[in-house]
């Protein structure tokens, strides 16, 4: 028990020092300023070259999305996630120890050339995220949490990180074992993480980015806009275009749907959803809906 208490204490203390260090000491390996810089740059492009020219610069719920950016990237980890994840890792390793497993690394990626490490980590992580994202749309209780992300009615760079904090937990938990089975350096992961951040923000931005033949590999705002379509065609009742950074998986597994480049496509949840428009409401609503569904099944 003392080990877990120490993990919680170290989690809070370590992340607090990390968070303050990020703010006070800008560097090339600084998540905070990469996040701020990428957001400002892409927002500047939206102002100069808007795809939907009738969309206001301060679109609907702009400031809510700005809060979500810092909440999901930093504050949630500071308040609870980092400490609990350290406890979860300790508990998982203890569980494996029962079976005599002390090392989960199956493939030593760090033995490969640096560029190949980056490619493997990026592709593997993106495929896992595509798979988890697809689950969010098909598993009922997961979809209730994912609705927060789809509640935006006007797309912009900040919409990428509008998501319920449970998505942080689910993504990281489901990603952990596959990533733990390969060896990679934190520098490599930083590069991959920043690259996916920029691609993700561009994919949600109010920009028209002609990708040409690369549209079959890289996810862009024209394809991803359809993922947020308010009304789904009968041929795709659970959605489509699940790609995070890569569109490749959707074309390979035939979950792509991109009939046109329609900048005026209505996005968001169906009108009858009547979803909360504030942070606390969006935080509580998924739990309320899951509980109501469970109560109906039991009655």
N, C-alpha and C positions, 0 to 999 in steps of 0.2 A: 504493500500500500504506500509506503514511503516513496518508492520509486515513482509512482503515479502522481503523488502530490508534488514531488520535485519537478516532474515533467510539466505540470500545470504552471508552477512557479517560474520555471525556466522559459516556458512558452510566453507568458506575459512579459517577463523582464526582458527576454531576448528580443521579442518583436517590438516592444516599446523603444528600446535602444536602436533597433534597425530603422523604425519609422522616423524617429527624430534624426538619425544619421542621414536618411534619404533626403530630408528637407534641408538640413543644414550643410550638407556636403555634396553639391552637384558633381556628377562624374559621368563618364560614358557608360558605366554599368549601374545607372541609377534609374530604377523603375518610375519613381515619382515624376522626374522631369522629362523622361521619355513619354510618359502618359500625357503630361501637360503639353509638351511640345507637339506631339502627334495630333492631339485634339485641336490645338490652336491652328496648326497648319491645315488640317483637313477642313475645319470650320471656315478658314480663310478662303479655301478653294470653293466651298459651297457659296460663299458670299460673292465671289468673283465670277464663278461659272455655274450657276444653279441650273439643274436639269428641270425641276419644277419651278418655273419662274414666278408662279402665283403663290408659292409657299412663303410665309413670312420668315424673316431672318431669325426672329425669336419664335420658333414654331411652337405649337401647342405642347405644354408641359416641358419646355426647354430646360428650365431650372431644376425640375424634378429629375430629369435625365442626368444633369450635371452632378446632382447629389448622388445618384446611383453610381456614377463613375467612381467617385471617391469612396463611397460606401462599400461597393463590391470589390474594389481593388485594394483598399487599405483598412478602412474602419472596422469592417466585419471581422477581419483577421485580428485586429487589435483587441476588439471586445471579447471575442469568444473563439473564433475558428482555430487560430494558431495553437493555442493551449490544448484544446480538445483533440486536434489532429495529432499532436505529439503523444497524447495519452493513447489514442487509437493505434498509432504505429507501435508503441510499446506493447500494447495488448495483443496486437496481431503477431508481433515477433515472439511473444510469450506463448501464444497459441501454437505457432509453428514449432517452438521448442519442445512442446509435448511430444511431437512426432520425430524429434531429433533433427529438425531442419534448422540450420543456423545461418544459411546463406541462400537467398532467393535469386541471386544473379545466375541466369542461364546462358546469357550471351554477353561477352565482354566487349561492348561497343568501344570502350576506351582503347582497345588494341588496334582499332581501325584508323585510317587517315582522318584528320579533323573534318574535312569537307564531307566525307561519307557519314561520319557520326551525325552531323547536322541534318543531312538528308534523311537518314533512318529515323532519327528522333522526330523530325517534323512530319514525315509521312505516317509513321506509326501513331503519333498523337492525334493527327488530323483524322485518321480513319477511326480511331476510338471515339473521338468527339462526334463524328458523323453518325456512328452507330448509336451513341448515347442520345444524341439529338433526335434521331429517328424514334427511339424508345419513348422520348418525352411526348411525342405526338400519338403514340399508339397505346401507351399504358395510362389508364384513366387517372390515377392519382398523381402521376408525374405531370400529366398534361395540366392539371389544376395549378401546379406551381409555374409551369412554362407559360401559362396564359399571361402572366405579368409582362413577359417580354413581348408578347403579341398584342398587348393592350395599346401600344402606341398608334396614334392615328395619322401622324406625319413623320416620315422617315428622315433621319439625320444621323450624323456621326455618333452622337451620344446614345442613340437607341441600342447600340451594341451591348452596352453594359447595364441596360435596364433589365434586370432579372432578379427573381426572388433569391434570397440568400440560401435557400435549400438547394438551388442548382449548384452553388459552389460546393456544397457538401457532397451531392450526388456525383458530380463530375469528378471531383478529386478522389472520392472513394473508389469509383469504378475504374479510374485511370491508374490507381496506385499499383496494383499487382503487376499489370503488364510493364509499366515503367520501372518497377522495382526489379524486374527480371533482366534488365539490361543496365550496363554500367555507363554512365555519362557524367560529364562535368557540369557544374553550375553555370559556368560561362557559356557552354553550349546551350543549355536550357534557356538562359537569358536571351540569347540571340533568337532562338526559335520563338520564345514568348513575345518579344517585341515585334517580330515579323508578323506573327498571327494577329497581334493587336492592331497593327496598321492595316492589314488586309481586311480584318473584321470591321474596322471603322469605315474604311472605304466602301465595303460591301453594303453598309447601311446608309451611306452618305447621300445627300441630294446632288449627285454628280452623274453625268453620263460618261462612262469610260468604255470606249470601243476596244474590245480585247481581240477582235478578229478571231483567228483560229485558236488563240489561247483561252477562249471562252470554254473550251472543253476540258480545261485543266484548272484555271483559276476562277474562283467565285467573284462576281462583280455585282454592282448595284442594280443593273438591269435584270439579271437573273434572280437575285435575292429579293427584289421587290415583290416578285410573285410568291415567294415563300410566305410573305406577310399579307397576302391577299385576304380581304375581308370575307369574300365568298369563295368556297372551294368547289371545283367542278366535281360532278358525280364520279368521274373516273379516278379521282384522288381524294377520297373522303378523309384521309388522315394527313393530308398535306404532301409536300414535295419540296425539292431543292433544299435538302438538309445540309448541304456542304457548308463548312465553316470557313476554311481558307481555300480548299480545293473543291471545284465542281466535278472533278473526275469521278468521284464515287457515285454521284447521282446518275451520270451517263452510263457508268459501268453496270449499276444495279437497277437501271431504268426507273429511277425515282425523280427524273427531271421533268419539268413542265415549264415551257417558256414560249408561249404562243406569239408574243410580240413585245416590243419595247414600249410599254404604255406608262408614261410618266404620270398620268392621271388615274392610275389604278387605285381604287379605294382599298386602304389597308387597315388592319386592326381586327379586333374581335367583332363578330356579328352584332348588329345594333341591339338585338334582344338580350345580349349579355349584361348590359348595364353595369360595367365593371367599375370598381372604385378608382378615383383619380388622384388619390393622395398616397403617400408612402406607407403610413400605418394601415390604411385600408387595404392596400395591395399586399402588405405583409400578412395580415390576418385572414383575408378572404379565402385563400386556398385551403387553409385548415378548416374553416367553417364549411366549405363546400364538401370536402372529403368526409368530415364528420356527419353532415346531413345525409350523404349517400350511404354511409355505413349504417346510420340509424334506420334508413328506409329499408335496407336489406334485412336488418335484424327484426324489423316489425312485421 
